[in-house]
Amino acid sequence: VYWWRLVARGFGLVDDSEPGRWRERPAYHALKVFMELLGSGTFIRRMQSPDNVGLYLFGAPGGAQMVLAYCLSGTTRMNMPFAFSRQLNSFGEEVAKQAGEVTLSGSPLYLVDVRV
């Protein structure tokens, strides 16, 4: 990781366009949530899914399992082929659960306490 890629005017995780007053961009907060949830976890495998969907299974600290899910374009609603207790958006906010069905977009969705 190179510092100039993290802090940059108009892009990057932090915008430095105003001297002395850096602005955290949304990607900064999304990376922070990713690190909190999966930073000390272990990638287990990519799960079978439709071509436009990514489902990545992680072992979280304490033995729990979590899936990071997204779709490549637009939004996709689908029933997950596994049980989970709750879902969090890319900013760590709880998303209302609807009987195993999730709405995926290009933004990561974390499915917590997965049972495969």
DSSP file (Angstrom, degrees, kcal/mol; ACC not computed):
  #  RESIDUE AA STRUCTURE BP1 BP2  ACC     N-H-->O    O-->H-N    N-H-->O    O-->H-N    TCO  KAPPA ALPHA  PHI   PSI    X-CA   Y-CA   Z-CA
    1    1 A V              0   0    0      0, 0.0     2,-0.4     0, 0.0     3,-0.1   0.000 360.0 360.0 360.0 131.9    0.0    0.0    0.0
    2    2 A Y    >>  -     0   0    0      1,-0.1     3,-1.5     0, 0.0     4,-0.9  -0.922 360.0-134.9-112.0 134.5    1.4    3.4   -1.0
    3    3 A W  H >> S+     0   0    0     -2,-0.4     4,-2.1     1,-0.3     3,-1.0   0.854 102.3  61.0 -54.7 -42.1    0.3    6.5    0.9
    4    4 A W  H 34 S+     0   0    0      1,-0.3    -1,-0.3     2,-0.2     0, 0.0   0.742 103.1  52.5 -64.0 -21.0   -0.2    8.6   -2.3
    5    5 A R  H <4 S+     0   0    0     -3,-1.5     8,-0.3     1,-0.1    -1,-0.3   0.743 110.1  47.8 -82.7 -24.5   -2.9    6.1   -3.4
    6    6 A L  H << S+     0   0    0     -3,-1.0     8,-2.2    -4,-0.9     7,-1.5   0.858 115.7  42.4 -83.2 -37.3   -4.8    6.4   -0.1
    7    7 A V  E  < S+Ab  12  14A   0     -4,-2.1     2,-0.3     6,-0.2    -1,-0.2  -0.944  77.7 139.0-115.2 114.7   -4.8   10.2    0.1
    8    8 A A  E >   -A   11   0A   0      6,-2.3     3,-0.8     3,-0.6     2,-0.4  -0.989  55.5-100.4-157.4 144.3   -5.5   12.0   -3.1
    9    9 A R  T 3  S-     0   0    0     -2,-0.3     6,-0.1     1,-0.2     3,-0.1  -0.517 106.6  -0.9 -67.4 121.0   -7.5   14.9   -4.4
   10   10 A G  T 3  S+     0   0    0     -2,-0.4     2,-0.3     1,-0.1    -1,-0.2   0.254 133.7  35.4  85.5 -13.1  -10.8   13.8   -5.9
   11   11 A F  E <  S+A    8   0A   0     -3,-0.8    -3,-0.6     3,-0.2     3,-0.2  -0.922  77.3  67.9-156.0 180.0  -10.2   10.0   -5.4
   12   12 A G  E    S-A    7   0A   0     -2,-0.3    15,-0.2     1,-0.2    -6,-0.2  -0.433  94.5 -65.1  93.8-174.8   -8.7    7.7   -2.8
   13   13 A L  S    S+     0   0    0     -7,-1.5    12,-2.6    -8,-0.3    15,-0.5   0.773 123.3  33.5 -83.4 -28.2   -9.8    6.9    0.7
   14   14 A V  E    S-bC   7  24A   0     -8,-2.2    -6,-2.3    10,-0.2     2,-0.5  -0.997  75.6-141.9-131.4 132.8   -9.1   10.4    1.9
   15   15 A D  E     - C   0  23A   0      8,-3.1     8,-2.5    -2,-0.4     3,-0.3  -0.838  14.3-176.8 -96.6 123.8   -9.5   13.7   -0.1
   16   16 A D        +     0   0    0     -2,-0.5    -7,-0.2     6,-0.2     4,-0.1   0.008  45.3 119.3-107.2  27.5   -6.8   16.3    0.6
   17   17 A S        +     0   0    0     -9,-0.2    -1,-0.2     1,-0.2     5,-0.1   0.744  69.9  59.4 -68.1 -22.3   -8.2   19.0   -1.6
   18   18 A E  S >  S-     0   0    0      3,-0.3     3,-2.4    -3,-0.3    -1,-0.2  -0.902  96.5-125.2-107.7 105.3   -8.7   21.4    1.3
   19   19 A P  T 3  S+     0   0    0      0, 0.0    -2,-0.1     0, 0.0    -3,-0.0  -0.169  91.3   8.0 -53.2 133.3   -5.2   21.9    3.0
   20   20 A G  T 3  S+     0   0    0     -4,-0.1     2,-0.2     1,-0.0    -4,-0.0   0.450 119.1  78.1  77.7  -0.8   -5.2   21.1    6.7
   21   21 A R    <   -     0   0    0     -3,-2.4    -3,-0.3    -5,-0.1     2,-0.1  -0.601  64.6-170.7-142.2  76.7   -8.8   19.7    6.5
   22   22 A W        -     0   0    0     -2,-0.2     2,-0.5    -6,-0.1    -6,-0.2  -0.382  11.7-144.5 -71.4 147.0   -8.8   16.2    5.0
   23   23 A R  E     -C   15   0A   0     -8,-2.5    -8,-3.1    -2,-0.1     2,-0.4  -0.956   8.5-135.0-118.3 123.0  -12.1   14.6    4.2
   24   24 A E  E     -C   14   0A   0     -2,-0.5   -10,-0.2   -10,-0.2   -11,-0.1  -0.602  24.1-144.7 -73.6 129.6  -12.8   10.9    4.7
   25   25 A R    >>  -     0   0    0    -12,-2.6     3,-1.5    -2,-0.4     4,-1.0  -0.505  28.0 -99.8 -90.7 164.1  -14.6    9.5    1.6
   26   26 A P  H 3> S+     0   0    0      0, 0.0     4,-2.1     0, 0.0     3,-0.2   0.837 121.6  61.3 -53.9 -35.3  -17.2    6.8    1.8
   27   27 A A  H 3> S+     0   0    0    -15,-0.2     4,-2.5     1,-0.2     5,-0.2   0.825  97.1  60.0 -62.8 -30.2  -14.7    4.1    0.7
   28   28 A Y  H <> S+     0   0    0     -3,-1.5     4,-2.0   -15,-0.5    -1,-0.2   0.941 108.2  43.2 -60.5 -47.7  -12.7    4.9    3.9
   29   29 A H  H  X S+     0   0    0     -4,-1.0     4,-2.1     2,-0.2    -2,-0.2   0.865 112.6  52.9 -68.5 -36.7  -15.6    3.9    6.1
   30   30 A A  H  X S+     0   0    0     -4,-2.1     4,-2.4     2,-0.2    -1,-0.2   0.907 110.4  47.6 -65.0 -41.5  -16.4    0.8    4.0
   31   31 A L  H  X S+     0   0    0     -4,-2.5     4,-2.6     2,-0.2    -2,-0.2   0.889 109.0  54.7 -65.7 -38.6  -12.7   -0.3    4.3
   32   32 A K  H  X S+     0   0    0     -4,-2.0     4,-2.1     2,-0.2    -2,-0.2   0.916 110.2  45.8 -60.6 -44.2  -12.9    0.3    8.1
   33   33 A V  H  X S+     0   0    0     -4,-2.1     4,-2.6    57,-0.3     5,-0.3   0.920 111.1  52.9 -65.5 -44.2  -16.0   -1.9    8.4
   34   34 A F  H  X>S+     0   0    0     -4,-2.4     4,-3.2    56,-0.2     5,-0.6   0.928 111.3  46.6 -55.9 -46.5  -14.4   -4.6    6.2
   35   35 A M  H  X5S+     0   0    0     -4,-2.6     4,-1.3     3,-0.2     5,-0.3   0.877 112.4  50.1 -66.3 -37.9  -11.3   -4.6    8.5
   36   36 A E  H  <5S+     0   0    0     -4,-2.1    -1,-0.2    -5,-0.2    -2,-0.2   0.906 120.8  34.6 -65.4 -41.4  -13.4   -4.7   11.6
   37   37 A L  H  <5S+     0   0    0     -4,-2.6    -2,-0.2    -5,-0.1    -3,-0.2   0.890 139.9   9.2 -82.1 -41.5  -15.5   -7.6   10.4
   38   38 A L  H ><5S+     0   0    0     -4,-3.2     3,-1.5    -5,-0.3    -3,-0.2   0.406  91.9 104.1-124.7  -0.1  -13.0   -9.7    8.4
   39   39 A G  T 3<<S+     0   0    0     -4,-1.3    -3,-0.1    -5,-0.6    -4,-0.1   0.821  98.1  29.4 -58.4 -33.9   -9.5   -8.2    9.0
   40   40 A S  T 3  S+     0   0    0     -5,-0.3    -1,-0.3    -4,-0.2    -2,-0.1   0.215 106.2 100.7-109.3  14.2   -8.5  -11.0   11.3
   41   41 A G  S <  S-     0   0    0     -3,-1.5     2,-0.4    19,-0.1    19,-0.2  -0.235  70.5-117.4 -86.7-178.3  -10.7  -13.6    9.6
   42   42 A T  E     -D   59   0B   0     17,-2.5    17,-3.1    -2,-0.1     2,-0.3  -0.987  17.1-125.3-127.2 128.4   -9.7  -16.3    7.1
   43   43 A F  E     +D   58   0B   0     -2,-0.4    15,-0.2    15,-0.2     3,-0.1  -0.566  30.0 176.5 -68.6 128.9  -10.9  -16.6    3.6
   44   44 A I  E     -     0   0B   0     13,-3.0     2,-0.3     1,-0.3    14,-0.2   0.856  50.5 -49.0-100.5 -55.1  -12.3  -20.1    3.1
   45   45 A R  E     -D   57   0B   0     12,-1.2    12,-2.8     2,-0.0     2,-0.5  -0.980  46.5 -94.8-172.9 162.0  -13.6  -20.2   -0.5
   46   46 A R  E     -D   56   0B   0     -2,-0.3    10,-0.2    10,-0.2     2,-0.2  -0.796  47.7-135.5 -84.9 131.3  -15.7  -18.6   -3.2
   47   47 A M        -     0   0    0      8,-3.0     8,-0.5    -2,-0.5     2,-0.1  -0.554  25.5 -91.9 -89.7 153.6  -19.1  -20.1   -3.1
   48   48 A Q        +     0   0    0     -2,-0.2    -1,-0.1     6,-0.1     6,-0.0  -0.416  63.9 145.8 -63.1 134.4  -21.0  -21.3   -6.2
   49   49 A S        -     0   0    0     -2,-0.1     6,-0.0     4,-0.1    -3,-0.0  -0.966  52.7 -67.5-160.1 167.1  -23.2  -18.5   -7.5
   50   50 A P    >   -     0   0    0      0, 0.0     3,-2.0     0, 0.0     0, 0.0  -0.200  57.8-101.3 -58.0 159.5  -24.6  -17.0  -10.7
   51   51 A D  T 3  S+     0   0    0      1,-0.3    21,-0.0     3,-0.0    -2,-0.0   0.812 121.4  47.9 -56.0 -35.1  -22.0  -15.4  -13.0
   52   52 A N  T 3  S+     0   0    0     19,-0.1    20,-2.8    20,-0.0     2,-0.4   0.372 101.9  80.2 -90.6   6.7  -22.9  -11.8  -11.9
   53   53 A V  E <   - E   0  71B   0     -3,-2.0     2,-0.5    18,-0.2    18,-0.2  -0.925  60.1-157.3-119.2 137.4  -22.8  -12.6   -8.2
   54   54 A G  E     + E   0  70B   0     16,-2.8    16,-1.7    -2,-0.4     2,-0.5  -0.963  11.8 177.9-111.7 125.8  -19.8  -12.9   -5.8
   55   55 A L  E     - E   0  69B   0     -2,-0.5    -8,-3.0    -8,-0.5     2,-0.5  -0.975   5.7-175.7-126.4 115.2  -20.2  -14.9   -2.6
   56   56 A Y  E     -DE  46  68B   0     12,-2.5    12,-2.4    -2,-0.5     2,-0.4  -0.954  13.9-147.4-119.5 120.7  -17.1  -15.3   -0.5
   57   57 A L  E     -DE  45  67B   0    -12,-2.8   -13,-3.0    -2,-0.5   -12,-1.2  -0.723  19.3-177.2 -90.6 129.5  -17.1  -17.4    2.7
   58   58 A F  E     -DE  43  66B   0      8,-3.2     8,-2.5    -2,-0.4     2,-0.7  -0.943  27.1-131.9-124.3 146.2  -14.9  -16.3    5.6
   59   59 A G  E     -DE  42  65B   0    -17,-3.1   -17,-2.5    -2,-0.4     6,-0.2  -0.891  31.5-154.3 -91.9 119.1  -14.1  -17.8    8.9
   60   60 A A    >   -     0   0    0      4,-3.0     3,-1.4    -2,-0.7     4,-0.2  -0.537  31.7 -79.3 -91.7 160.1  -14.5  -15.0   11.5
   61   61 A P  G >  S+     0   0    0      0, 0.0     3,-0.5     0, 0.0    -1,-0.1  -0.264 118.1  35.2 -55.1 143.4  -12.7  -14.9   14.8
   62   62 A G  G 3  S-     0   0    0      1,-0.2    -2,-0.0    -3,-0.1    -3,-0.0   0.474 129.3 -77.0  88.4   2.4  -14.5  -17.1   17.4
   63   63 A G  G <  S+     0   0    0     -3,-1.4    -1,-0.2     1,-0.3     2,-0.0   0.332  91.4 133.2  92.0  -8.1  -15.4  -19.7   14.9
   64   64 A A    <   -     0   0    0     -3,-0.5    -4,-3.0    -4,-0.2     2,-0.4  -0.322  47.9-134.8 -71.1 159.9  -18.4  -18.0   13.3
   65   65 A Q  E     -E   59   0B   0     49,-0.4    49,-2.5    -6,-0.2    48,-0.5  -0.913  20.0-173.9-117.7 148.7  -18.7  -17.8    9.5
   66   66 A M  E     -EF  58 112B   0     -8,-2.5    -8,-3.2    -2,-0.4     2,-0.5  -0.984  12.9-146.6-139.9 146.8  -19.5  -14.8    7.4
   67   67 A V  E     -EF  57 111B   0     44,-2.2    44,-3.1    -2,-0.3     2,-0.6  -0.966   4.8-152.4-116.9 131.4  -20.2  -14.3    3.7
   68   68 A L  E     -EF  56 110B   0    -12,-2.4   -12,-2.5    -2,-0.5     2,-0.3  -0.911  27.9-176.9 -96.1 123.9  -19.3  -11.2    1.8
   69   69 A A  E     +EF  55 109B   0     40,-2.9    40,-2.3    -2,-0.6     2,-0.3  -0.938  14.9 143.1-128.5 145.9  -21.8  -10.9   -1.1
   70   70 A Y  E     -E   54   0B   0    -16,-1.7   -16,-2.8    -2,-0.3     2,-0.3  -0.966  34.8-126.0-162.9 168.7  -22.3   -8.5   -4.0
   71   71 A C  E     -E   53   0B   0     34,-2.7   -18,-0.2    -2,-0.3     3,-0.1  -0.934  19.2-129.3-123.9 156.2  -23.3   -8.4   -7.7
   72   72 A L  S    S+     0   0    0    -20,-2.8     2,-0.3    -2,-0.3   -19,-0.1   0.795  85.7  15.9 -76.5 -30.4  -21.3   -6.9  -10.6
   73   73 A S  S    S-     0   0    0    -21,-0.3    -1,-0.2    32,-0.1   -21,-0.0  -0.999 113.0 -21.5-147.9 144.2  -24.0   -4.7  -12.1
   74   74 A G  S    S-     0   0    0     -2,-0.3     2,-0.3    -3,-0.1    32,-0.3  -0.268  95.7 -53.2  63.1-147.0  -27.4   -3.3  -11.1
   75   75 A T        -     0   0    0     30,-0.1     2,-0.4    31,-0.1    30,-0.2  -0.955  47.2-165.9-128.3 151.1  -29.2   -5.0   -8.3
   76   76 A T  E     -I  104   0C   0     28,-2.3    28,-3.6    -2,-0.3     2,-0.5  -0.998   8.5-152.7-137.7 130.8  -30.1   -8.7   -7.9
   77   77 A R  E     +I  103   0C   0     -2,-0.4     2,-0.3    26,-0.2    26,-0.2  -0.889  30.4 157.3-101.2 133.7  -32.6  -10.3   -5.5
   78   78 A M  E     -I  102   0C   0     24,-2.3    24,-2.6    -2,-0.5     2,-0.5  -0.998  43.3-116.3-154.3 153.1  -31.8  -13.9   -4.6
   79   79 A N  E     -I  101   0C   0     -2,-0.3    22,-0.2    22,-0.2    21,-0.1  -0.768  39.0-124.0 -86.0 131.9  -32.4  -16.5   -2.0
   80   80 A M        -     0   0    0     20,-2.0     4,-0.1    -2,-0.5    -1,-0.0  -0.534   7.4-133.8 -77.5 142.8  -29.2  -17.6   -0.3
   81   81 A P  S    S+     0   0    0      0, 0.0     2,-0.3     0, 0.0    -1,-0.1   0.127  87.8  48.2 -83.0  23.3  -28.4  -21.3   -0.4
   82   82 A F  S    S-     0   0    0     18,-0.2     2,-0.2     2,-0.0    34,-0.2  -0.966  87.8-102.5-153.6 163.1  -27.5  -21.2    3.3
   83   83 A A  B     +K  115   0D   0     32,-1.5    32,-2.6    -2,-0.3     2,-0.3  -0.631  36.8 172.7 -90.1 150.7  -28.9  -19.8    6.6
   84   84 A F        -     0   0    0     -2,-0.2    29,-0.2    30,-0.2    30,-0.2  -0.975  31.0-137.4-152.4 157.3  -27.6  -16.7    8.2
   85   85 A S  S    S-     0   0    0     27,-2.3     2,-0.3    -2,-0.3    28,-0.2   0.835  76.4 -12.5 -91.0 -33.4  -28.8  -14.6   11.2
   86   86 A R  E     -G  112   0B   0     26,-1.0    26,-2.9    10,-0.1     2,-0.4  -0.974  56.1-130.2-159.5 169.1  -28.5  -11.0   10.0
   87   87 A Q  E     -GH 111  95B   0      8,-0.6     8,-2.7    -2,-0.3     2,-0.4  -0.981  13.1-163.8-132.4 143.8  -27.0   -8.8    7.2
   88   88 A L  E     -GH 110  94B   0     22,-2.5    22,-3.0    -2,-0.4     6,-0.2  -0.953  16.9-130.7-124.6 142.7  -25.0   -5.7    7.4
   89   89 A N    >   -     0   0    0      4,-2.7     3,-2.3    -2,-0.4    20,-0.2  -0.202  45.2 -83.5 -81.6-177.5  -24.3   -3.1    4.6
   90   90 A S  T 3  S+     0   0    0     18,-0.4   -57,-0.3     1,-0.3   -56,-0.2   0.628 130.9  52.9 -66.2 -12.7  -20.9   -1.9    3.6
   91   91 A F  T 3  S-     0   0    0      2,-0.1    -1,-0.3   -58,-0.1   -61,-0.0   0.275 121.1-105.1-103.7   9.4  -21.0    0.7    6.4
   92   92 A G  S <  S+     0   0    0     -3,-2.3     2,-0.3     1,-0.3    -2,-0.1   0.569  73.3 142.1  82.2   9.9  -21.9   -1.9    9.1
   93   93 A E        -     0   0    0      1,-0.1    -4,-2.7     0, 0.0    -1,-0.3  -0.673  56.8-108.2 -87.7 138.6  -25.5   -0.9    9.4
   94   94 A E  E     -H   88   0B   0     -2,-0.3     2,-0.4    -6,-0.2    -6,-0.2  -0.392  28.8-151.8 -66.3 137.5  -28.1   -3.7    9.9
   95   95 A V  E     -H   87   0B   0     -8,-2.7    -8,-0.6    -2,-0.1     2,-0.1  -0.924  29.4-101.3-110.2 135.7  -30.3   -4.4    6.9
   96   96 A A        -     0   0    0     -2,-0.4     2,-0.3   -10,-0.1   -10,-0.1  -0.334  38.4-129.9 -58.8 130.0  -33.8   -5.8    7.5
   97   97 A K        -     0   0    0    -12,-0.1     2,-0.4     5,-0.1     5,-0.1  -0.645  17.9-165.0 -86.4 138.2  -33.8   -9.5    6.9
   98   98 A Q  B >   -J  101   0C   0      3,-0.8     3,-2.3    -2,-0.3    -1,-0.0  -0.689  60.3 -67.9-127.2  78.5  -36.5  -11.0    4.6
   99   99 A A  T 3  S-     0   0    0     -2,-0.4     3,-0.1     1,-0.3    -2,-0.0   0.835 103.1 -46.0  46.6  48.6  -36.7  -14.8    5.0
  100  100 A G  T 3  S+     0   0    0      1,-0.3   -20,-2.0   -16,-0.1     2,-0.3   0.290 109.5 121.5  84.7 -12.1  -33.3  -15.6    3.5
  101  101 A E  E <   -IJ  79  98C   0     -3,-2.3    -3,-0.8   -22,-0.2     2,-0.3  -0.685  39.4-174.5 -87.5 138.2  -33.7  -13.3    0.5
  102  102 A V  E     -I   78   0C   0    -24,-2.6   -24,-2.3    -2,-0.3     2,-0.6  -0.920  23.8-134.2-127.9 156.2  -31.2  -10.5   -0.1
  103  103 A T  E     -I   77   0C   0     -2,-0.3     2,-0.3   -26,-0.2   -26,-0.2  -0.956  28.4-162.1-109.7 116.2  -30.9   -7.7   -2.5
  104  104 A L  E     +I   76   0C   0    -28,-3.6   -28,-2.3    -2,-0.6     2,-0.2  -0.727  17.4 160.6-101.2 147.2  -27.3   -7.5   -3.8
  105  105 A S        -     0   0    0      2,-0.6   -34,-2.7    -2,-0.3   -30,-0.1  -0.707  60.8 -74.8-140.2-166.8  -25.7   -4.5   -5.5
  106  106 A G  S    S+     0   0    0    -32,-0.3   -31,-0.1    -2,-0.2    -2,-0.0   0.607 108.7  87.4 -72.7 -11.1  -22.1   -3.4   -6.3
  107  107 A S  S    S-     0   0    0      1,-0.1    -2,-0.6   -37,-0.0   -36,-0.1  -0.758  92.6-103.3 -90.2 133.6  -21.7   -2.5   -2.6
  108  108 A P        -     0   0    0      0, 0.0     2,-0.4     0, 0.0   -18,-0.4  -0.202  30.7-160.9 -58.5 143.2  -20.7   -5.4   -0.3
  109  109 A L  E     -F   69   0B   0    -40,-2.3   -40,-2.9   -20,-0.2     2,-0.6  -0.997   8.6-146.6-123.5 130.1  -23.3   -7.0    1.9
  110  110 A Y  E     -FG  68  88B   0    -22,-3.0   -22,-2.5    -2,-0.4     2,-0.6  -0.875   5.2-159.1-102.5 121.1  -22.1   -9.0    4.9
  111  111 A L  E     -FG  67  87B   0    -44,-3.1   -44,-2.2    -2,-0.6     3,-0.4  -0.898  20.0-150.2-100.8 120.0  -24.2  -12.1    5.9
  112  112 A V  E     +FG  66  86B   0    -26,-2.9   -27,-2.3    -2,-0.6   -26,-1.0  -0.628  63.9  11.9-102.0 147.9  -23.4  -12.9    9.5
  113  113 A D  S    S-     0   0    0    -48,-0.5    -1,-0.2    -2,-0.2   -47,-0.2   0.931  81.0-167.8  55.8  52.4  -23.5  -16.2   11.4
  114  114 A V        -     0   0    0    -49,-2.5     2,-0.5    -3,-0.4   -49,-0.4  -0.455  13.8-161.1 -72.8 139.6  -23.7  -18.2    8.2
  115  115 A R  B      K   83   0D   0    -32,-2.6   -32,-1.5    -2,-0.2    -1,-0.0  -0.927 360.0 360.0-123.9 104.4  -24.5  -22.0    8.5
  116  116 A V              0   0    0     -2,-0.5    -1,-0.1   -34,-0.2   -32,-0.0   0.411 360.0 360.0-101.5 360.0  -23.5  -23.8    5.3
